[in-house]
Amino acid sequence: MPKRCTDVKYSVFINVCAGDTADGFSRAFQSIKEQIPPPDQIVVCADDLCGELLEKVRACEGLADIIYISSNGDHAKARNAALSMCRNEIVGVMDADDVALKGRFKTLLEIMYSSNAHVVGGAIREFDKISGKRLNVRSLPKTDSEIKKYLKKRCPFNHMTVIYKKSAVEKCGGYRSLYCNEDYFLWVRMAQNGFLFANTDQVLCLAGVSDSSYARRGGVEFFESEKALQSYMLDNGMISRFRYVLNVTIRFAVQRLMPVKMRKMFYSVFLRRKR
């Protein structure tokens, strides 16, 4: 183990897809470059890009390792492609429409080395992509036992904040295709395999949201994905039949019955907090 977390070499990967913006990617990339300690490697996965966004990614050649793929919307395939290019054991995740705050990786590395956790994440503050207005915070349980209890109800990490040990993720089969839930599915399988989790209550990223963000959290495909994940946990003895029925019922109400505006209010009022 290095004497200081600032001595640790780590990689960060950013997946960029057609729905992202050129300006958003530039902000995300710059926020990673300015981290202390800086990453030893930045990997950019350009997924079905064209136009100005593709040019912004190409401009990073020499500053990042870039892989060009066409996943046809399969985020698990894109994330696995990016992860495979990471040369370090510790890997950080970044989304192309978010901003990493200064000190993000120093904080995460300190927690990883003090707790021996295999996955470490933190809180996010959402911001409106149109107005830029900063919104509420999503924070999550901090200890391994609390996180694994929470995992039975909802996703226990803000994926865009995490660092993890590559060997642990690969031992669990990496990301697997499950619409908008490839990260949650990964944490479930890592919990099954006994890997350790930790979170900090500190806000580590600004996460961009819009009406389309809340639209994606509804509909038949998203609900069926969530239901499949709950079924996996039930079949593998991770949740009770009662918890399964409760989880699926809540998801049906929020994802199938609520209109987008009401869903947005539900997330903002009940699943986030002011800070």
Residue pairs with C-beta under 8 A, 6 or more apart in sequence:
1 113
2 8
2 113
5 37
5 106
5 109
5 110
5 112
5 113
6 36
6 37
6 106
7 37
8 37
8 90
8 109
8 113
9 40
9 41
9 88
9 90
10 39
10 40
10 41
10 88
10 90
10 91
10 92
10 105
10 109
10 163
11 39
11 40
11 41
11 42
11 43
11 86
11 87
11 88
11 90
11 91
11 92
12 32
12 39
12 41
12 42
12 43
12 91
12 92
12 93
12 94
12 105
13 42
13 43
13 44
13 45
13 79
13 82
13 83
13 85
13 86
13 91
13 92
13 93
13 94
14 25
14 28
14 29
14 32
14 42
14 43
14 44
14 45
14 82
14 94
14 95
14 96
15 45
15 47
15 75
15 78
15 79
15 82
15 95
15 96
16 25
16 44
16 45
16 46
16 47
16 49
16 53
16 57
16 96
17 47
17 48
17 49
17 71
17 73
17 75
17 78
17 96
18 47
18 48
18 49
18 50
18 53
20 53
20 96
20 97
21 53
21 97
22 52
22 53
22 55
22 56
24 96
24 97
24 129
24 208
25 53
25 56
25 57
25 96
25 97
26 56
27 99
28 94
28 95
28 96
28 97
28 98
28 99
28 100
29 42
29 44
29 60
29 64
31 99
31 100
31 101
32 39
32 42
32 94
32 100
33 42
33 63
34 102
35 100
35 102
35 103
35 104
35 105
35 106
36 102
36 103
36 106
37 105
37 106
37 109
39 92
39 105
40 87
40 88
41 64
41 65
41 86
41 87
41 88
42 60
42 63
42 64
42 65
43 64
43 65
43 66
43 67
43 82
43 85
43 86
44 57
44 60
44 64
44 65
44 66
44 67
44 82
45 66
45 67
45 69
45 78
45 79
45 81
45 82
45 85
46 54
46 57
46 66
46 67
46 68
46 69
47 69
47 70
47 71
47 78
48 69
48 70
48 71
48 72
49 57
49 68
57 66
58 66
60 66
65 85
67 81
67 82
67 85
69 77
69 78
69 81
71 77
71 78
71 81
74 177
75 175
75 177
75 180
75 182
76 174
76 175
76 176
76 177
76 178
76 182
77 175
77 177
79 174
79 175
79 182
80 174
80 175
83 91
83 166
83 169
83 170
83 174
83 175
86 166
88 166
89 165
89 166
89 167
90 109
90 112
90 163
90 164
90 165
90 166
91 163
91 164
91 165
91 166
91 169
92 105
92 108
92 162
92 163
93 159
93 160
93 161
93 162
93 163
93 164
94 100
94 160
95 159
95 160
95 207
97 129
97 207
97 208
98 124
98 160
98 205
98 206
98 207
98 208
99 205
99 206
100 204
100 205
101 203
101 204
101 205
101 206
104 122
104 161
104 204
104 205
105 163
107 122
107 200
107 202
107 204
108 120
108 121
108 122
108 161
108 162
108 163
108 200
108 204
109 163
111 117
111 120
111 198
111 200
112 120
112 163
112 198
115 144
115 196
115 198
116 196
117 144
117 196
117 197
117 198
118 164
118 165
118 168
118 190
118 195
118 196
118 197
119 157
119 162
119 163
119 164
119 165
119 168
119 187
119 190
119 195
119 196
119 197
119 198
120 162
120 163
120 164
120 197
120 198
120 199
120 200
121 140
121 157
121 158
121 159
121 161
121 162
121 163
121 198
121 199
121 200
121 204
122 158
122 161
122 199
122 200
122 201
122 202
122 203
122 204
122 205
123 137
123 138
123 139
123 140
123 158
123 161
123 199
123 200
123 201
123 202
123 203
123 204
124 137
124 138
124 158
124 160
124 161
124 203
124 204
124 205
124 206
124 207
125 134
125 135
125 136
125 137
125 203
125 205
125 206
125 207
125 275
126 134
126 135
126 136
126 137
126 138
126 206
126 207
126 208
126 209
126 272
127 133
127 134
127 135
127 206
127 207
127 208
127 209
128 135
128 208
128 209
128 210
129 208
129 209
129 210
130 210
134 206
135 209
135 268
135 272
136 268
136 272
136 273
136 274
136 275
137 203
137 272
137 273
137 274
137 275
138 158
138 207
138 271
138 272
139 199
139 201
139 203
139 273
139 275
140 147
140 150
140 156
140 157
140 158
140 199
141 147
141 149
141 150
141 156
141 199
142 198
142 199
142 200
142 201
143 198
144 196
144 197
144 198
147 156
147 157
147 197
147 198
147 199
148 156
148 191
148 197
150 156
151 187
151 188
151 191
152 233
152 238
152 239
152 243
153 243
153 247
155 181
155 183
155 184
155 187
156 187
156 197
156 199
157 183
157 187
157 197
157 199
158 204
158 205
158 207
159 183
160 205
160 207
161 204
161 205
168 190
168 193
168 195
169 186
169 190
171 193
172 186
172 189
172 190
172 192
172 193
172 195
173 189
174 186
175 182
175 183
175 185
175 186
176 182
176 185
176 186
176 189
178 184
178 185
178 225
178 228
178 229
179 221
179 222
179 224
179 225
180 216
180 217
180 222
180 225
181 225
181 226
181 229
184 229
185 229
185 232
187 197
188 229
188 232
188 233
188 238
190 197
191 197
191 238
192 236
192 238
203 275
211 260
211 264
214 260
214 263
214 264
214 267
215 260
216 222
217 254
217 255
217 263
217 267
218 254
218 255
218 256
218 258
218 260
218 263
219 255
219 256
220 256
222 255
223 251
223 252
223 255
223 256
226 248
226 251
226 255
227 248
227 251
230 239
230 244
230 247
230 248
230 251
231 244
233 239
233 244
234 240
234 241
234 244
239 247
254 263
254 266
255 263
258 266
